[in-house]
Amino acid sequence: MLIRQARPEDAAQIAPLFKIILDEMELPALKTIPLEKLNQVIKYSFSDPNYLSQAAQTIVAADHDQVAGFAWGYPDEKEALVNKILIDNFPKAGLPIDTKLFEDDEAFANEWYLDSIAVAPKYQGKGIGTHLLKTLPSLAQTNGKKRIGLNVDWANPQAEKLYRRLGFKKVGTTVLSQHSYNHLVYHI
């Protein structure tokens, strides 16, 4: 399994993994946005250099030409830009520019924020998530950050157990789209 920077051609395989996360978040917008259009927005976004390596960073676990998993994050000060890129892709997919997908800020100050991490179902339980997580400190340091933050849903204790095993510690709580999350931080 190779952990590498994502490429534009990976976007089609990242989209269904990102959708897993969105479904778990139970975002109200998912009830009104057609799945095909949402997938297009995700593909456009993860084809954009800003999502892959500039404003944000995306890495994948690659099994030959298959994306087995991905992790995506950004420095806290880039959150607004990252959200704007997503919103700017709505019209390209035939959605109104005022479509709201995310309504809450997620990142805490002075951190590289792990927005999303997911492993394809057929690759789960093989340590891929752990490998992706262990790659993140170098991304954070490259962006001048000394800590990595993430939010883990209270309804996902298995994920929180993994993060804590790898050294993440709870520093607060937050509510995103009516879900309660623990905010965990890993100090580099």
N, C-alpha and C positions, 0 to 999 in steps of 0.2 A: 504494500500500500504506500503510495507516494503522497505526501502532503506538499502542495504547491499553491502558488498564487492562482486564483481563478482567471479564466480567459473568457472573452466574449462568447465563444462557442459553447461554454459550459452553462450558459443562462437557461437553456431549455431544460436541463436536468436539475438546476437549482430551483426553478420555479415550483415544482411539486413539493420539494422539501420545505421551502419557505411557506407554502400553503398549509403544511402540517402545523406550523407554528401559529399562523393566523387563525386556523380553526380552533386550536387550543385556547387562544385568547378570546374567542367568542365575540369578535368585534361586531358591533351593530351593523356596520356598512356591508358586511358579508351577506346580509339578508337581502340587500338590494342590488349589489354589483354582480352582474353575470360572471360566472366562473371563467368563461373564455376571455372576457375582457380583462379580468383581474390577472389571469395568466400572462396576457400580453403586456400589461403594465410591469409585472415582475420581470419578464424577459427583457423588456426594454431597459429597465433599471439595472439589471445585472449584466447588461452588455455595455453599459456606460463606464468609461475609464474612471469616473469619479466614484462609482460604487466598487470597482474592482481594486483600485490601488491609489487613488488620489485623495479625495475627501474621506472615503471609507476604504477599508481593506477587506477583501474576501479571499479566503483560502478554501481549498477543497481537498478531500481525501480521494485520490483517483485510483481506481482499480482498472488499469489499462485505459480504455476510453469511457469508462463508467464513473460518474460522480457518486461515490459511496456516502459522502457527507460533506457538509460545508459549515464554515463559521464566518460570520460577518459582523464587523464592528467599526467604530470610529472614535476619534477624540471627542470629548463632550462638547467642545466648542463648534464642532461640525454638524451637530444634530439638526439644526435648522436647515442647513444646506442639503443634507441628505434627504430630509423630508421634502424639500422643495423639488429636488430632482424627481422623486417619485410622483409628486403632484403634477409636475410638468409633463410627465408621460401619460397622464390620464387622457388628454385629447387625442394622442396618437392611437389609443385603443378605443376611441369613440365614447369616452366618458366625459362628463362635464368637468371643467377645471376646478369647480368648487366641491367636487366629491371629497368627502372626509373619510379617510381610512383610519388614520391614527389621530386621536384628539389630545393625547397626553404626552408631555415630555417624559423621557425615560432615564436619561443619563443623569448622574450626579456630577457635581463640579470636580474638576481636576482628575479625571479618569479617562482611560481608553475603555469605551463601553462596548461590551459584547452584546450586540442587539439580538443576534440569532445564531443558533447552532442546531443542526439536525443531521440525523443519520438515516439513510434510506432503510426501510423496514428489513429488507433481505440482508443488510449488513449490520444490523443491531446486535449488540452483545459480543462484539469482536474487538472492543477496545478502540474503535475509531474515534468516538467522542473524546476519549482521554488523549489520544494523539493530537487531535485538533486543539484541545485546550492547552496542551503543553507547548504548542507553537505560538500561542498568543503573547507571552512576555516579550518576545523579540519584536512583534508588531507594535506593542505599546511603547517600548523603548525607542523604536524608530520614530514614533510620533511624539517623543519627549514626555511620555507619561511613566509614572512610577507605580501605578496601580491599575488594575483591571476591575471594572465593575460589571455586574449583571443583575437582572431581576429574575427570580425564580418563583413561579406560581405556588401558592400554598397547597394547591391541589396536586402538586408534582413532587412528593417527598423523595422519590428515587433520584431525580435530577439533583435536588439539593444535597442529598447524601454524596453523590459523586463530586459535586463542587467542593463540599467541605473536606472530603477525603484528599482532594488536591490542594488544599490550603486556603480556600476561600472562607471568609468570615463574615457573619451578618453585621451590618452597620446601620441598618434602618429598614423601614417598610415603605411601601408605596401602593397606590391603587391605580390600575390602568384598566380602562374600559370595564369598570365595576368588578374587577378581579383584584384580590389582595396578593401582593408579592413581597418576598423578602429581598432586600438589596444586599448582595454579597460583594465583597471586595477581596482581591488577591494583591498583596503588596509584593512588588518585585525587588 
